[in-house]
Amino acid sequence: MGFRLAIGILALASAALRAQTAPAAASPCASTPSYSTCEMVFELSAEDAAAHPNPYATVELTVTFRSPRQHSYALGAYWDGANRLVVRFSPTEVGNWDYLVTSNIATWNQQRGSFSTAPSDSKGFIHPAALHHWEYTEKANGLDQAHLWMGVSEPRFAFMDAAASRAVADARASQKFTHLRVSLAGSGSDPSLFQGPDVPNTAFFQALDQRIRYLNQKGIIADLILSHRPADLLKALPSPDRRRRFVRYVAGRYAACNVTWQAVDQFEGDPDGRALLNELGASLKQADPYQHPRTAGALLTSAPLLDDHWMDFVSYGTSDDNLGAVEHQLYPVPFVNGNFGREDSGAGKSGPDDVDAATFRHRLWNATMDGQYVTYANTGSGAQYLDSPGAKAMSVWFDVLSTTRHWEMEPFFDIDNGRGLALEDSDYLIYIEKPGPIELIVEHHSYDILWINPANGETVRKKWSGDHFTSEPPDRSHDWVLRVVRLSRLESMNKSYKLESREDHDGNYAPIALQEIEANTAKVPFAIEQPSGDLPLAAPVSYSAKITRESRATRLMRWLWIGDVAADGQGYRVLSTSQKGSFRLPPDLAVQFPAIMHLRLYGMNANGKVYEVDSGCGLVK
């Protein structure tokens, strides 16, 4: 940071100077605060530049950094124009670091050096924790630090002018957003990522460097989206070597920054998109030594790709509560909804998910009750859309969640006329979309009752004791958030954070685990009536589930129908989320026909218990 050292050969340097190694001069990373970036700059000599007319494609350069605690971080260099290559590094520990250069440029190869880094107040990077939540890598006073993911989608951020991008970053930071989605793929007249067939557009990336650095300075994590669709990646990068090279390049530029990775906006719909993303994800996992969170964007859900073991979390692109509620019980990863709706605050609507501010707020809180982290989007782009009702509702959301132990809260089901999250025995957070009588069963204690207006945060406070709470909201003019909380209990619990376990009534900690899905046919309270036999790919398919054992719990069921052709390896696709109706089979479900589809139906009852039944069907064109 600040001082940079050019290591290597200058055009007029003598033979003695060409042999100079890094330890002979001060390291550019000396005194760098932890989780701040520094850069080692390498200049090709005239001789090496002549041998490598496209350094991006042919120069190999990696610096391996060894931390005071003997952790290694191998960072590849990125080409930054002309004869210049850069290794961007962020120290994760305070103390003495060593480094080793390996390269196919003889002058640089096997150079060694060392430097000392300085402390900072950074919380570090983030990673998944406690099944469905996030934490920072650094502790505070020996305590784990949970991360509250609240995102905002700014699809033009990489392409707007510098002043506008700063205004967006300033506004979103003041509104308490902790993530900002940045797409590298533009449209129309936007700058291309490449200035030649295999030559990155360094001017574009240098401008993006400044924007990401500014976001990080404002406390915002950049969620980097590499491409719109798998097909777009394949068109721009037609060979595996070019794809690996590009992933290494992007990771070299941004892995040292505070970022997350999203391979594409939407993975469904492209033939063999899963295989391409598996390749891309594996390359990204290898190229990023900090292991920032990775996912693929989805029209519905990216959960079908979890079995490939390169993703750390699931991304949603839908407001479907049945899908979100059921999958939350199936997978031990965080869920982030990147598109449950876009607020129309004046720019106009272009699709069914473009909604008014009230509908956006309803979707926001329902996604939260499904156990998802949330991302705001607006149909408009520009300063006039920054201070919108939806953005204000997001700030209220952050204020409410940040006063809870949100990293321990999970969906709660002992409730009528509302949807809830709870850290049972301590804190219950209930969303009432349609105001009316509310009823919930809690542990018997004395509680503070907070009625919160989710549009503006105005709060009505009361006291209450008992285990069976019944009440009406303060008025019926809008939706409400109800919090039933033992504040003294939370104060006691906040003295120790153990994100990978949960405190019980006696103050002991136990590991967190998912529920066991019931697949024993004799215990499942429903069955598949249809479909059966061979199913046509092009025509509507009727489906239905029948309740075989009725109870109070089965009066409210959430359904998830999925289909998978395992032999073709495309991953499952969501077919429907209702008890009965008709669906069309996605064309990318299979490659070879006829095929055998594994049809799976999940049903979740009113108590949150999930059951599964399966059948096999043929697929024909």
N, C-alpha and C positions, 0 to 999 in steps of 0.2 A: 504494500500500500504506500503510495507516495513515491518512494525511491524504487527504481527498477534497474536491474543489472542485465545487460546484454552479454550473454555467454556465447562464445564461439569466435567466428572469424569475420573481420571487417574487410572490405575490398582492398585497403592499402596496408593491412596489418602485416607485420614481419613474421617470419617462421617462429620466432620465439614467442611472440604474442599469441599466435595461433595455438600454441601448446598450453597456454595458460589454463588452469583449472579453477573451478568455482571457489575453493577454499582460500584462494589468494586475495579475494575481495569480499566485501560485506555482502551477505545474502539479502536479496530483496524481500525475503520473508522475515528478517530479523525484527523482533518486537511487534509482530503482527498480533493483534488481539484475537482470542479464540473466536471461531465462527465468523471471522472477517477474511476477505479474500486478499491474496497477494499474487503477484505474477512473476514468473521467470521467463525472460524473453531470450530467444535464440535466433541469431541472424546467420543465414547461410552465406558461406564465402562465395566469391565469384565462381570458383571451380566447382563447388558443390551445387550451386544454383544452375550451372550449365548442365550438370548431370541429372538434375531434377527440375525440369521445366514446369512441372505441375506438382509442387511439394505436397499439396493436399492428398494426392493419390499415391505418392511414392516414398515420402519421407516417413520413417518410423521413429517415434520419439516418445518415451515414457519416463516419468520421474516417479520413483517409489519413495514415499516418505515414511519414516519409522518414528512412531510417537514415543514420548517418555515411558509409556506403559507397554511398549513393544507391539502396538497395533500398526499394521501397514496399510497405506493408501497409495495405490498405483494409479496415476493420472496421466492420460494420454494428452499429448500436445494438440492444439488446434492451429491450423494455418490461418493467419490473419492478414493475408495480402503480401504481395511482392515476395521477399525472401525471409519473411518473419514468421516464426512459430512461437506459440505461447503455451506455457503450462500454468493454469490457474488453480490455486490451492487454498484451502481453508483449514487451519489447524483446529482440531477438536479437543486438544489438551494444552495445558500451560506447562512450559518447561523446555527441555532441550530435544530438538528433532534432528534426525540425520536423514540424508537423502542420497539416492543413487540414480544416475542417468543411464538409461540404456537406449541405444539408437543405432540405425544403420548408417549414420554419419560418423565416421571414425573419430573426428575431433571431439565430438561430444560424448561418445560412448565411454561408460565407466567413470565418468566424473562423479565425484563425491563432495559432499559439503554438510554443514550443520548450521543450526541457528537456534535461537531461543524465542519463544512466543510469550505474549503477555496475557494477563487475565482480562476478562470482560464481564459485563452483566448479561450476556446473551443467554437465552434459554436453550439454545442449540437448535438442532433440526427435530423433525417429528417422525414418529413411527407408530404402528398400531399397538394397542394395549387393551387389556381387560375385555377381550373378545371383540367388542364392537366400537371401541373408542380409540383415542389418540393420547400420546404423551410426548413431552420433549425429552431430548437425550440428556439434558442437564438437570440436576436436582437443585433445590433451593433450601438451604439450611438442612440438608440431609433428607428432604422430602421429595417424592415424585411430583412432577408438575404436569397436570393434565392440559391438553390443548383443545380449545373449543373451535372447531372448524366452522366458519361462516363465510361462504364464498360469494363472489359476484362475477358474473360473466360480462366481459368487455371484449367482444369479438373483434373490434377495430383497434384495440389498444396498440398492437404492433405496427399499425399503419397510419394512425393519426399523427399530426405534427407534434413536435417535442413539447411545446407549451400545453397543448391539450392533454397529452398523456400525463403530464405532471398535475394538471388540474384534476384529472380523474383520480390519480393516486391520492392526492391531498383530500379530496372529498370522501373517497371510500375509506381512508384511514380515520377520518373524523367520525364516520358513521360506524366505526368499530369492526369493519370487515377484516378478517384475518387471512383470506385467500382471494386472489384475483386470477380468473382464467384468461390465459393468453394463447391465442392460436397463432402458429407460425405460418399457416396456410391462408393466403389471401384469396381474392377473387378479382375478376375483371382487370383493371389497370394497376392493381397492387403489385409492389415489387415481388419478383420471383425469389425463391430461396437459392437459386443457382444463376450465375452469370454466364455459364457455359455448360456443356453436357456433363461434366464431372468437376465443376469448379463452383464452390459456394459463393454467394453474393455477400462479400465481406462488409460492404457498406451497410446492408440491411442488418447483419448480425452485430456490427459495432454499435449501431443505434439501439438495437434491442438490448445489448449489454447495459447501456446506461439506464434504460427503463426498468430492467429487472433489478439493477443495483438500487435504484431509487425506491422501488416497491419494498425491497428488503430493509432499506433504511427507515421506511415508514412502518415497519413491523408487519408487512404483508408478504405472505408466501405466494410465489408465482406458480400457478398450475399450468404447465406448458403442454399444449396440445400439438402434436407433430403433424397431423394430417387430417383431412376431412373423412376419408374413407380408405379402406385397404386398397381398393382399385386405384385411387389417386397415388398412393405410395408406390404401387407396382408400376404405374406409368412413369412417374418421376425417377424411380430407382429400379430399373428392370432386372438387375442382377443381384445375387446375394452379396457379392463383394461391395457393390456400391451402397447397398443398404447398411451393411456393417460399418462401412467407412463413414456414412452420414451419421449413424447413431453414435459412433465414437467421437465424431466432430461435435455434435450437439452436447454430448455428455462432457467432453473436454471444456466446452465454453461455460456450461451451467451447473455441473455437478457440485462445484464448490460454493454455489449460491444456495439460497433457501428456496427450493423448488419442489414440486411433485411432477410426475410424468403421466401424461395420458396419450396413448399411442394414436388414437383416432377419435373423431367426434362420434362415429357410429360404426360398429363392427358388423352388424347384421346386413344381409342382403347381397354381399359380394361372394362369388364362388371361391371356396378355399381361403376365405378371409381369416379363419382361425389359424391355419398353418402359417400364413404370412405373419400374423401378429405374434404367434408363438416364437417364430424366428426373431422378430424384431424385439420382443420382450426379453428373450434370452440374451441378445446382444446388449440391450440396455442394462440388464442386471449385471452383466460382466463389466461393462464400461464405467459404471457408476460405483466407485468404492464406498461412497457414503450411504448407498442403498436407500435413496429417497423413495417414498411410496410410489407405486406404479399401478396403473389400471388401463382399461380400454373404455372409451365412451360407448354408449349404447342407446338405441332408440327405445328399448325397454330396460333390459338388464344385462350387465356384462358377467353375471355369475356363471354362465356356461363355460367361461374360459378359466375358471379357478383351478380346474384339474390340471392345467398346464404348468402351474406352480411358478409363474413369473409375476402374477398380480398380487398386490398386498391388500386391495380393497375393491369393493364392487361399486360401479357407477350406474346410476339410473338416469333415464330420460323420460320418465312418465310420472303422472300423478296417481296411478292406479294403486290404491291402498291395499287391495287384496294381494297383489304381487309383492309389495314391500313388506306387508305384515307377515306373510308366510315365509318369505325368504329370510327374513331376520331370524327366524327360529331354526334355519337350516345350516347357516354358515358362520363360522367363528371369525369374521372379519368386519371391519367398519363398512358402512354403507353411506355413500355421498350421492345426493340427488342433484344432478346438474341442470335439470330442466323439468321441474314439476309444473312450470307455468311461467309465462313472461307477462309482466305487468304492462298494460297499455295505459300510459299516463299522458297520452296526447299524440303519439306518433301513428296510431292506427293499428289495426289487427290484420294479420295475413294468414292466420291459421287457427285451429280449434284450441290450441293451448295458449293463445294470446287472450288475456283476461283482464277484467277491471281490478281495481285495487282490493276490493273486498274479497273477491274470489281468489285472488292471489294470496291474500292473508289466510283464507281458509285452507288452501292447499299447503301453505307453509307449515301451519300447525298440525295438520293431519300427517304430513310427511314426518314431522318431529315425533308424533305419537307412534309412527311405524318404526321408530328407532333410527331414523336417518339424520345425517348432517345435511345442511341445506345450502343452496346456491341461488342468489337473486339474479334475475334477468329482466331487462326492459326492452320493449319493442323499438324504442328509439335509442339513438346514440348521439351524445353531445351534452354540453353543459346544461341545457334546459331540462334534461331528464334526470339529472343527478339527485336533486332534492325532491323525490317523488314520495307519495304516500306509502308505496311498497317498500322503498328504502328505509323510511322511518319505522315501518313495521318490523323490518329486519333488525334495526337497532334496538327496538323493544325486545325482540326475541333474544338478542345477545345479552341484554341486561338481565332478563329473567333467568336464562340458562346459566349465566356466569355466577349467580348467587346460589346455585345448587351444586351438589356433587354429581354433575351430569355424567361423569365417567363411570358412575356406578348405577345409574338409572336405566331400567329396562321396562318394556311395555307391561302395563298393569291392567288387570281384567275385572276386578271386583267392583264394577261401576255400572250404573245405568244412566243413560242420556249423556254420555261423554266418553272420551277416549283418554287414556292416561299413561304416564310414565311414573315409576316409583322407585325409591330406595326404601323398601318396606321397613316399617317401624320408625322411620325418620322423616321422609319427605315424599309428598304425592303431588304430581303436577298433572292437572286435568284440563283438557280442552273441550269446551262446550260450543259447538258450531251453531246449534239451534237452541237458543236460550229457553229454558224451562226447568222443571224440577230436576235436581241432581241428587243422586244417591250413591254412596260408596262405603265400603267396609274397610276399616283401617285397624291398626293395632290400638288397644285402649290406652290413651295418653291424653295429656293436655296439648293443644296445638294452637299455633297462630294461623288464622284464616286470611288469605290475601286474594281478593277479587281484582284481577288485572285486566284493564282494557288493552287488547293486543294491538290496537291501532296507534295508541299514544302513550301507553304505560301508566296511565292514571290508575291509582290503586285504592281500594277500600279495605281496611283492616279490621279484623274482629278476633275474639278469643273463643275457643270452644274446647270441650273435653268430652271424650266418649270413644266409641268404636263404630258407630253407625251414623255417618254424616248425611243429613238430608237438608236441602236448602234450595232457594231460588237465587239466581244472579241478582245483582242490584237493580237491573232493569233488563227488558227484553229487546232493546233497540239494536243490539249488535251481538256478535260472538264474545265469549269471555274465556279467560284463562284463570283457573282456580288453583291456588297452591295451599296445601294443608301441610304444615311443617312444624317440627319440633326444633326450634332454633337453638336451644341449649344443647340438644343432642348433636346437632351439626357442629357446633363450636367445639365440642369434645372430640368428635371424629376428625376434625380438621387439624388436629395436632399430629396426625400421622396419615400419610398417604401410601397405600400399597395397591397400585393400580392392577396388579395381576391377581389379587385376591380380594375377598369381601369380608367385612367385619360382621360377626353375628351378634345376637342379643347379649352374649357374655363377654364381648370384647375380643373374641378370638377371630383369626383370619382363616378362611378356607378358599381353595382354588375355585375359580368361576368355571362353570361348565354349561354347555348347551343341553337342552332337554333331549331325551331319547325319543326319536320318532317311532310311533307305534305302527308296525306293519303286519302284526299278527291278524290275519283275516277275521278270526273269531272275535277280536276286540275292536275292530274298526266299525264305526256306526254307520257306514255308508258303503255303496257299491257302484261300479260303473254299469249303467244300463246300455249305453251306446257311446261311441261307435264300436264296431267289431268287423272282422273280416278285412277285405281289401278296401283301401280308401283312395279316392281319386285326388291327384295333386291339383287339378285345375278347378274342380267343382266344390261348392260348399259341402261341409261335413256336419251332420247333426250329432250332437253330443248331449248327454245328461247323466247326472248322478242321482241316486236314490238313497234317501235316509232309511236305513234298515232298523235302527234302534233310536227312537226319539227320546229326548230328554230336554230339560231346561237349557242345557249347554248347546244342544244341536239346533235350537231355534234360531241362533245367529251363527252362521258358518261363513268362513272365508275360503274361497276355492282357488286352486292353481293347477291348471292342466298344462303339462309339458310333453313334448315329443322329442325323441332322440333316435337317430340312426347311427348306432355305435360303429358299424362297419365302415362308414364313410368319414367319421371323425370330424364332423362339422360342429359338434356340440348341440345341446338341446335348444329348442326354441319354445317360447311361451305361446301356447295355442289359445288359451282363454282364461278368464278369472271369474267366471260365473258358474252357477250350478248347471245350467242347461242353455242351449242355443245352437248356433252353428258357427263354424270357423272355416277358414281356408288355410291349407297347409302352406307354410312359407316355401318358396321355390328353392331356397338355399339349404333346406333341411337335409337333403341327400344329393349325391352326385350320380350314382349308378342306380338304374331302375330295371326291374322292380326291386324294392327294398323292404326290409323288415324294420318297422318303427316300434320302439319301446314307448308305450303310452303310460304316463305316470300322472296320478291325480293325488294332490295333497288337499286335505281339508283341515281347517283350524277352527275349533269350536269357541264358544264364548268365554271359556276359561283359559284360552291360549294353548290348549293341547292340540298337537298336530298329528294327524294320521295319514297313512299312505296306502294306496292300492295301485296295482300295476296290471297291464295287459299288453299283448302284442298285436300289431296290425300290419298288414301289408300295404305298401305304397305303390301305386301304378300311375303312369302318365296317361 
